[in-house]
Amino acid sequence: MPVSPYIARMRRHIGSDLLMLYGVSGVVTDGAGRVLLARRGDNGRWSVPAGTVDPGEQPADALVREVREETGIEVEIERIGGVATHPVVYPNGDTCEFLNVWFRCRAVGGTATADGDESLAVGWFAPDELPDLDDWSHLRIATALREDIEPWYAAPGERHPALSRPDNL
């Protein structure tokens, strides 16, 4: 998976030490209420489409771009689903903590197609028939699909299990 030039420059300075990054992810639904998932190119697991925000880019723009690049689907953002930090450790030892904003979106065009790099497969799944997902994906899907329109966040002092351990990609 390609690393952005910004992250590559930062890694040259700090090596594999902790790097704080901004991330976005989208819980995208179609007209039948199915959820769009992509099989990640780095670890082969199913997840909601996600990526990093480039310098100077707004989170909503980054989300629309990432979903299009990884899945071929054009989306319209309906609302913010939630916000939380999430630790990640990459196979090469790089450690990150992402401040992730996830959005509830609806598909408005395109054809579900994997890009062959960041996504190996793309598919639509009924919310009650999701493939094996990690706790972090379940949290984003569950909170974005709620009818309550208030964004989810970990309340002060809350230690949600999906946020406390790093994903090893």
DOTORKE-499977 format. One record per residue (C-alpha): residue in one letter; chain; x negated, y negated, z. Coordinates in steps of 0.02 Angstrom, whole numbers, padded with zeros to 5 digits. Each point is the difference from the previous one (the first is absolute). Last residue first. Layout:
N
residu:A&chaine:A&x:X&y:Y&z:Z
...
# end
This chain:
169
residu:L&chaine:A&x:00105&y:00246&z:00520
residu:N&chaine:A&x:-00012&y:00018&z:00186
residu:D&chaine:A&x:00147&y:-00097&z:00064
residu:P&chaine:A&x:-00053&y:-00080&z:00162
residu:R&chaine:A&x:00094&y:00028&z:00160
residu:S&chaine:A&x:00109&y:-00126&z:00092
residu:L&chaine:A&x:00121&y:-00063&z:-00130
residu:A&chaine:A&x:00109&y:00152&z:-00036
residu:P&chaine:A&x:00006&y:00041&z:00187
residu:H&chaine:A&x:00084&y:-00168&z:00043
residu:R&chaine:A&x:-00090&y:-00082&z:00144
residu:E&chaine:A&x:00116&y:-00139&z:00057
residu:G&chaine:A&x:-00083&y:-00128&z:00115
residu:P&chaine:A&x:00073&y:-00150&z:-00091
residu:A&chaine:A&x:00130&y:00068&z:-00123
residu:A&chaine:A&x:-00062&y:00096&z:-00150
residu:Y&chaine:A&x:00083&y:-00081&z:-00149
residu:W&chaine:A&x:00156&y:00032&z:-00104
residu:P&chaine:A&x:00075&y:-00135&z:-00110
residu:E&chaine:A&x:00180&y:-00046&z:00041
residu:I&chaine:A&x:00120&y:00052&z:-00137
residu:D&chaine:A&x:00085&y:00137&z:00101
residu:E&chaine:A&x:00063&y:00120&z:-00135
residu:R&chaine:A&x:-00156&y:00102&z:00027
residu:L&chaine:A&x:-00089&y:00056&z:-00159
residu:A&chaine:A&x:-00155&y:-00104&z:00033
residu:T&chaine:A&x:-00022&y:00066&z:00177
residu:A&chaine:A&x:00017&y:00183&z:-00047
residu:I&chaine:A&x:-00112&y:-00013&z:-00154
residu:R&chaine:A&x:-00139&y:-00095&z:00088
residu:L&chaine:A&x:00001&y:00115&z:00152
residu:H&chaine:A&x:00004&y:00158&z:-00106
residu:S&chaine:A&x:-00149&y:-00059&z:-00101
residu:W&chaine:A&x:-00102&y:-00032&z:00159
residu:D&chaine:A&x:00054&y:00166&z:00076
residu:D&chaine:A&x:-00076&y:00096&z:-00146
residu:L&chaine:A&x:00106&y:00071&z:-00140
residu:D&chaine:A&x:00044&y:00176&z:-00056
residu:P&chaine:A&x:00127&y:-00020&z:-00140
residu:L&chaine:A&x:00160&y:-00100&z:00026
residu:E&chaine:A&x:00169&y:00087&z:-00015
residu:D&chaine:A&x:00111&y:-00101&z:00119
residu:P&chaine:A&x:-00051&y:-00167&z:-00077
residu:A&chaine:A&x:00032&y:00070&z:-00175
residu:F&chaine:A&x:-00162&y:00000&z:-00096
residu:W&chaine:A&x:-00058&y:-00089&z:-00159
residu:G&chaine:A&x:-00170&y:00049&z:-00069
residu:V&chaine:A&x:-00174&y:-00056&z:-00045
residu:A&chaine:A&x:-00154&y:00109&z:-00025
residu:L&chaine:A&x:-00189&y:-00024&z:00006
residu:S&chaine:A&x:00005&y:-00179&z:00062
residu:E&chaine:A&x:-00151&y:-00112&z:00030
residu:D&chaine:A&x:-00088&y:00075&z:-00150
residu:G&chaine:A&x:00117&y:00090&z:-00120
residu:D&chaine:A&x:00114&y:-00152&z:-00018
residu:A&chaine:A&x:00153&y:00105&z:00046
residu:T&chaine:A&x:00158&y:-00040&z:-00097
residu:A&chaine:A&x:00175&y:-00043&z:00061
residu:T&chaine:A&x:00074&y:-00098&z:-00145
residu:G&chaine:A&x:00028&y:-00186&z:00004
residu:G&chaine:A&x:00142&y:-00106&z:00062
residu:V&chaine:A&x:00096&y:-00077&z:00146
residu:A&chaine:A&x:-00050&y:00115&z:00143
residu:R&chaine:A&x:00058&y:-00062&z:00168
residu:C&chaine:A&x:-00112&y:-00058&z:00138
residu:R&chaine:A&x:-00015&y:00007&z:00190
residu:F&chaine:A&x:-00167&y:-00077&z:00043
residu:W&chaine:A&x:-00147&y:00051&z:00106
residu:V&chaine:A&x:-00124&y:-00120&z:00076
residu:N&chaine:A&x:-00160&y:00085&z:00053
residu:L&chaine:A&x:-00138&y:-00074&z:00108
residu:F&chaine:A&x:-00127&y:00133&z:-00045
residu:E&chaine:A&x:-00138&y:00057&z:00117
residu:C&chaine:A&x:-00145&y:00070&z:-00097
residu:T&chaine:A&x:-00140&y:00126&z:00025
residu:D&chaine:A&x:-00119&y:00057&z:-00137
residu:G&chaine:A&x:-00066&y:00175&z:00038
residu:N&chaine:A&x:-00014&y:00060&z:-00181
residu:P&chaine:A&x:00160&y:00102&z:00019
residu:Y&chaine:A&x:00097&y:-00159&z:00049
residu:V&chaine:A&x:00056&y:-00040&z:00178
residu:V&chaine:A&x:00163&y:-00097&z:00015
residu:P&chaine:A&x:00078&y:-00097&z:00144
residu:H&chaine:A&x:00175&y:-00078&z:-00014
residu:T&chaine:A&x:00059&y:-00172&z:00051
residu:A&chaine:A&x:00185&y:-00038&z:-00006
residu:V&chaine:A&x:00132&y:-00091&z:-00101
residu:G&chaine:A&x:00176&y:00048&z:-00048
residu:G&chaine:A&x:00132&y:00027&z:-00133
residu:I&chaine:A&x:-00014&y:-00173&z:-00079
residu:R&chaine:A&x:00145&y:-00033&z:-00117
residu:E&chaine:A&x:00078&y:00037&z:-00169
residu:I&chaine:A&x:-00156&y:00001&z:-00108
residu:E&chaine:A&x:00035&y:00030&z:-00184
residu:V&chaine:A&x:-00100&y:00138&z:-00078
residu:E&chaine:A&x:-00077&y:00052&z:-00165
residu:I&chaine:A&x:-00052&y:00184&z:-00002
residu:G&chaine:A&x:-00155&y:00063&z:-00091
residu:T&chaine:A&x:-00054&y:00093&z:00158
residu:E&chaine:A&x:-00173&y:-00056&z:00056
residu:E&chaine:A&x:-00021&y:-00162&z:-00100
residu:R&chaine:A&x:00183&y:-00055&z:00011
residu:V&chaine:A&x:00012&y:00038&z:00187
residu:E&chaine:A&x:-00166&y:-00089&z:00032
residu:R&chaine:A&x:00048&y:-00156&z:-00099
residu:V&chaine:A&x:00170&y:-00022&z:00083
residu:L&chaine:A&x:-00081&y:00026&z:00170
residu:A&chaine:A&x:-00142&y:-00122&z:-00034
residu:D&chaine:A&x:00123&y:-00134&z:-00055
residu:A&chaine:A&x:00101&y:00024&z:00160
residu:P&chaine:A&x:-00159&y:-00006&z:00107
residu:Q&chaine:A&x:-00060&y:-00165&z:-00077
residu:E&chaine:A&x:-00164&y:00004&z:-00095
residu:G&chaine:A&x:-00144&y:-00120&z:00034
residu:P&chaine:A&x:-00119&y:00141&z:00046
residu:D&chaine:A&x:00073&y:00166&z:-00058
residu:V&chaine:A&x:00132&y:00087&z:00106
residu:T&chaine:A&x:-00035&y:00183&z:00021
residu:G&chaine:A&x:00103&y:00149&z:-00056
residu:A&chaine:A&x:00157&y:00102&z:00023
residu:P&chaine:A&x:00126&y:00111&z:-00090
residu:V&chaine:A&x:00090&y:00110&z:00129
residu:S&chaine:A&x:-00094&y:00159&z:00038
residu:W&chaine:A&x:-00027&y:00178&z:-00060
residu:R&chaine:A&x:-00168&y:00075&z:00039
residu:G&chaine:A&x:-00138&y:00041&z:-00125
residu:N&chaine:A&x:-00136&y:-00083&z:00105
residu:D&chaine:A&x:-00077&y:-00135&z:-00110
residu:G&chaine:A&x:00115&y:00009&z:-00151
residu:R&chaine:A&x:00158&y:-00023&z:00102
residu:R&chaine:A&x:00158&y:00094&z:-00049
residu:A&chaine:A&x:00125&y:-00141&z:-00028
residu:L&chaine:A&x:00172&y:-00018&z:00076
residu:L&chaine:A&x:00157&y:-00091&z:-00058
residu:V&chaine:A&x:00149&y:00022&z:00116
residu:R&chaine:A&x:00172&y:00057&z:-00063
residu:G&chaine:A&x:00153&y:-00107&z:00033
residu:A&chaine:A&x:00085&y:00049&z:-00164
residu:G&chaine:A&x:-00028&y:-00173&z:-00076
residu:D&chaine:A&x:-00186&y:00012&z:00037
residu:T&chaine:A&x:-00093&y:-00034&z:00161
residu:V&chaine:A&x:-00173&y:-00072&z:00032
residu:V&chaine:A&x:-00080&y:00000&z:00172
residu:G&chaine:A&x:-00146&y:-00111&z:-00042
residu:S&chaine:A&x:-00170&y:-00021&z:00078
residu:V&chaine:A&x:-00114&y:-00146&z:00035
residu:G&chaine:A&x:-00172&y:-00015&z:00074
residu:Y&chaine:A&x:-00109&y:-00135&z:00076
residu:L&chaine:A&x:-00172&y:00054&z:00058
residu:M&chaine:A&x:-00103&y:00005&z:00160
residu:L&chaine:A&x:-00167&y:00087&z:-00027
residu:L&chaine:A&x:-00074&y:00115&z:00132
residu:D&chaine:A&x:-00179&y:00053&z:-00034
residu:S&chaine:A&x:-00042&y:00105&z:-00154
residu:G&chaine:A&x:-00132&y:-00121&z:-00065
residu:I&chaine:A&x:00023&y:-00176&z:00064
residu:H&chaine:A&x:-00078&y:-00111&z:-00134
residu:R&chaine:A&x:00010&y:00112&z:-00154
residu:R&chaine:A&x:00173&y:00052&z:00060
residu:M&chaine:A&x:00060&y:-00181&z:-00011
residu:R&chaine:A&x:-00056&y:-00014&z:-00181
residu:A&chaine:A&x:00087&y:00166&z:-00044
residu:I&chaine:A&x:00158&y:-00061&z:00088
residu:Y&chaine:A&x:00004&y:-00160&z:-00106
residu:P&chaine:A&x:-00041&y:00093&z:-00162
residu:S&chaine:A&x:00152&y:00112&z:00030
residu:V&chaine:A&x:-00039&y:00183&z:00022
residu:P&chaine:A&x:00054&y:00115&z:-00141
residu:M&chaine:A&x:00070&y:00169&z:00045
# end
